Every structure is written in C-alpha cells, then in structure tokens.
Amino acid sequence: MSACKGCGCTTCQDRYCASKVSLFQHLDEVGLEEITQMISHKSVKKGETAFHEGEPLSSLYILNKGSVKAYSYTREGKEQILYVLAEGDFIGELSLLKEDVFEYNVTALEDTTFCVLSQQDFREILAASPQVRDKVMAHAYDRIKSLEKLVQVVTNKDVDVRMAVLLSNLAEGFGVGDDQGIAITMPLSREDMAAYLGLTRETVSRRLSALQSEGILKLEGNRRVIVQDLKRLKEFYE
C-alpha cells in the first residue's frame, strides 16, 4: 500500500479526483482544488484486502480507480457480498460524523486507488457546505435501501429474480452502451456472484447460459457480458 499527502492528485486519472464523487460535483474548480490539497492516497493490488472488519474507520475513502467488494461472513462462514463499488463511489461518509469501525471487509477486485480525506478535513467541508452534508445523508439513505434490496434478493426463492436484479445493477454501475446492448466488464467472478446471491457457482453459470439462450444476454468469456434486452431482464422482478 502507498500513501502521499498534498501530492496534488498526481496518482489520479482526472485533474481532480474529488470531481468524480457526487458529493462534490456542485463545487467549482476552486472548491475542488481546496479539497484536493487535503487528500492523501491509498493503493491496493487486486485481491488485497484494503480494510478489515473491526478496524477503526475515521476517514472518507473515495474510489478513484478500480473496483472493490465490501463483504462480511455469515454464521456458517460463507462470504456475503454487501456492495460492489466502482470509480466515484466512496466509503466512510457517516464515520466522519462520529467515531466508528468497519462493519465489513473491503477487497480490491482489480488494482485500486483511494483518495483519502481525514475526519477533521471532511468535517470542515461539511461545516462550509450544507449541500455536501445533505448529499451525505441522501447517500446514507441509498445505502440502507440497497441493503434492504439485498435482503429481498437473497431471500427470494426464484433464482432468475436474483440473477436479474444483480445483472441490472451491474449494467447500471459498470455497463457501457454499444450497438449490441449494454456491455459489462464484470467486476465479479462467478464465485463472487454466487456469494452475493447466496447460490452455488454452478447455479450461476447455468442461469447465465439460460439467459443467453433466451436472447437476453450474450456471454463473451468469463468477464464480459452484454445485456441485449434490459427490458426483458427487468421483467423478472418488476
């Protein structure tokens, strides 16, 4: 892992990594530059666990490059994925309002870089910008709704419903439109998809193949899926 303070976002792909985050998108370049000067960086390699459950959580971590999975373990010791986060997502927004710990593990699905804001710096931003504070609360609400949706998915006995919800979410978060449909470079392996849905790897593979046979998906290797008919996919659960 590596970190640097005041490095002017030299490891970022964009001029200002903060501009990728919905919390700060209303700020002008002066405001973004002020935030950038507060930022340090944390890098992790693919497969490396960036944060462990129970560790102190006292900073805002902006996902500037890469993707991660946040997960915990069931009583049976099985991995349960809670979130899959991509560029522009962030972790730790509510911990900046009070001291907290990680309630899940966070592991990189690919080489990943975080931009880090300390609790003190972020509190100053909240005090200066009611808009940022309001967005923090809205984001917290969205996270709660996401967990509620996850509970509904994993307790639904219809495997196709579970698969359709996950693929729709991935299409929204990771998909890129092309002439064939919505192309997803999958951040999750078949094992990860199974862990998220509470299924076996074999069941996931069978259902993906079935959706391909129905013309809803097109599979290109293990890491690329093209959603050819998003409307039909959503009909499984809407």
C-alpha positions in Angstrom: 0.0 0.0 0.0 1.2 3.5 -0.6 0.1 7.0 0.5 1.1 10.6 -0.1 -0.1 13.8 1.4 -0.5 17.0 -0.6 0.7 15.4 -3.8 -1.8 17.3 -5.9 -3.6 14.1 -7.0 -0.6 13.1 -9.1 -1.8 9.5 -9.0 -5.3 10.4 -10.2 -6.6 9.9 -13.7 -8.7 13.1 -13.6 -7.4 16.6 -12.8 -9.3 16.4 -9.5 -10.3 13.0 -8.1 -12.9 14.7 -5.9 -14.8 15.8 -9.1 -15.7 12.1 -9.6 -17.7 12.0 -6.4 -21.4 13.1 -6.4 -20.8 14.8 -3.0 -18.5 17.4 -4.6 -19.9 17.7 -8.1 -21.6 21.0 -7.4 -18.3 22.7 -6.4 -16.4 24.9 -8.7 -12.7 24.4 -9.6 -11.5 26.5 -6.7 -13.5 24.4 -4.2 -12.3 21.2 -5.8 -8.7 22.3 -5.7 -9.1 23.1 -2.0 -10.3 19.6 -1.3 -7.6 18.1 -3.5 -4.9 19.7 -1.3 -6.4 17.9 1.7 -6.2 14.5 0.0 -3.8 11.6 0.5 -3.8 8.3 -1.4 -4.0 4.6 -0.6 -3.3 2.0 -3.3 -4.1 -1.8 -3.1 -3.4 -4.6 -5.5 -6.0 -6.9 -7.0 -7.1 -9.4 -4.4 -5.6 -7.4 -1.5 -7.9 -6.6 1.4 -7.8 -2.8 1.9 -9.8 -2.8 5.2 -10.8 -5.5 7.7 -14.0 -5.7 9.7 -13.4 -4.1 13.1 -10.7 -1.7 12.0 -11.1 1.9 13.0 -12.9 4.0 10.3 -12.1 7.6 10.6 -11.6 8.9 7.0 -13.6 9.2 3.8 -12.2 6.9 1.1 -13.0 7.9 -2.4 -12.7 5.2 -5.0 -10.6 7.0 -7.7 -9.5 4.0 -9.8 -10.5 0.3 -9.8 -13.3 -1.5 -8.0 -13.8 -3.3 -4.7 -16.3 -5.6 -3.0 -17.5 -5.0 0.6 -18.5 -8.2 2.4 -19.0 -9.9 5.7 -19.3 -13.6 6.7 -22.5 -15.4 7.6 -22.7 -17.6 10.7 -21.9 -20.5 8.5 -18.7 -18.9 7.5 -19.8 -18.1 3.9 -18.9 -14.8 2.3 -21.8 -12.4 1.8 -21.1 -9.5 -0.6 -22.9 -6.4 0.5 -21.7 -3.9 -2.1 -19.7 -3.7 -5.3 -18.2 -0.2 -5.6 -16.6 1.4 -8.7 -14.9 4.7 -9.5 -16.6 7.7 -7.9 -18.1 5.6 -5.0 -16.9 6.2 -1.5 -16.7 4.6 1.9 -16.9 6.0 5.4 -19.1 9.1 5.0 -21.1 8.5 8.2 -18.0 7.7 10.2 -16.9 11.3 9.8 -19.9 12.3 11.9 -18.7 10.1 14.8 -16.0 7.6 15.6 -16.8 4.2 14.0 -15.2 0.9 12.8 -15.5 -1.0 9.6 -18.5 -3.3 9.7 -17.3 -5.3 6.7 -14.2 -6.2 4.8 -13.2 -4.4 1.6 -11.1 -6.3 -1.0 -9.9 -5.0 -4.4 -11.4 -6.7 -7.4 -8.6 -5.0 -9.5 -5.7 -2.7 -8.8 -7.4 0.1 -6.9 -6.5 3.6 -5.7 -8.4 5.5 -3.0 -8.3 9.2 -2.3 -8.5 9.8 1.4 -9.9 12.7 3.4 -9.3 12.8 7.1 -12.2 13.1 9.6 -11.1 16.6 10.6 -10.8 17.9 7.0 -14.1 16.4 6.0 -15.9 18.0 9.0 -14.6 21.3 7.8 -16.1 20.7 4.4 -19.4 19.7 5.9 -19.5 22.9 8.0 -18.8 25.0 5.0 -21.2 23.3 2.6 -24.8 22.3 3.6 -25.1 20.8 0.1 -22.4 18.3 0.8 -24.0 17.5 4.2 -27.4 16.9 2.5 -25.8 14.6 0.0 -24.1 12.6 2.7 -27.5 11.9 4.3 -29.0 11.1 0.9 -26.2 8.6 0.2 -26.7 7.0 3.6 -30.3 6.5 2.8 -29.4 5.0 -0.6 -27.1 2.5 1.2 -29.8 1.5 3.6 -32.2 0.9 0.7 -29.5 -1.1 -1.1 -29.2 -3.4 1.9 -32.9 -3.8 2.1 -33.0 -4.7 -1.6 -30.2 -7.2 -1.0 -32.2 -8.9 1.8 -35.2 -9.2 -0.6 -32.9 -10.7 -3.3 -31.2 -13.3 -1.2 -34.4 -14.4 0.4 -36.3 -14.7 -2.9 -36.6 -18.3 -3.9 -36.7 -17.5 -7.6 -33.2 -17.8 -8.9 -34.0 -15.8 -12.0 -35.2 -12.9 -9.9 -31.9 -12.9 -8.0 -29.8 -13.0 -11.2 -31.9 -10.3 -12.9 -31.5 -7.9 -10.1 -27.7 -8.4 -9.9 -27.2 -8.1 -13.6 -29.4 -5.0 -13.8 -27.4 -3.4 -11.0 -24.1 -4.2 -12.7 -25.4 -2.9 -16.0 -26.3 0.4 -14.3 -23.0 0.7 -12.4 -20.5 -0.8 -14.8 -22.2 -1.0 -18.2 -21.3 0.8 -21.4 -23.8 1.1 -24.2 -22.8 -0.2 -27.6 -24.5 -1.4 -30.8 -25.3 -4.8 -29.2 -26.8 -3.5 -26.0 -25.1 -2.8 -22.6 -21.6 -4.2 -22.3 -20.4 -5.1 -18.8 -16.8 -5.8 -18.0 -17.7 -7.9 -15.0 -16.1 -6.8 -11.7 -17.3 -10.1 -10.1 -16.2 -13.6 -10.8 -18.7 -16.4 -10.9 -17.7 -17.3 -7.3 -18.3 -13.6 -6.3 -21.7 -13.6 -8.0 -22.6 -16.8 -6.2 -21.5 -15.2 -2.9 -23.6 -12.2 -3.5 -26.7 -14.1 -4.4 -26.5 -17.0 -1.9 -26.2 -19.5 -4.7 -23.6 -22.0 -5.9 -21.2 -21.2 -8.7 -22.7 -24.0 -10.8 -26.2 -22.5 -10.5 -24.9 -19.1 -11.5 -23.2 -20.5 -14.6 -26.4 -22.4 -15.6 -28.7 -19.4 -15.2 -26.3 -17.2 -17.2 -26.3 -19.8 -20.0 -30.1 -20.0 -19.9 -30.5 -16.2 -20.2 -28.1 -16.3 -23.1 -30.2 -19.0 -24.8 -33.3 -16.8 -24.3 -31.5 -13.9 -26.1 -31.4 -11.7 -23.1 -27.6 -11.9 -22.6 -24.6 -12.6 -24.6 -21.6 -14.1 -22.8 -18.1 -13.3 -24.0 -15.7 -15.3 -21.9 -15.9 -15.1 -18.1 -15.5 -11.3 -17.7 -17.7 -9.7 -20.3 -21.5 -9.8 -20.5 -23.7 -7.9 -23.0 -27.2 -7.3 -21.8 -29.1 -7.4 -25.1 -32.6 -6.9 -23.7 -32.6 -5.0 -20.5 -36.4 -4.6 -20.6 -36.9 -8.4 -20.5 -34.3 -8.8 -17.8 -36.1 -6.3 -15.6 -39.4 -8.1 -16.2 -38.2 -10.9 -13.9 -38.6 -8.6 -10.9 -40.6 -5.6 -11.8 
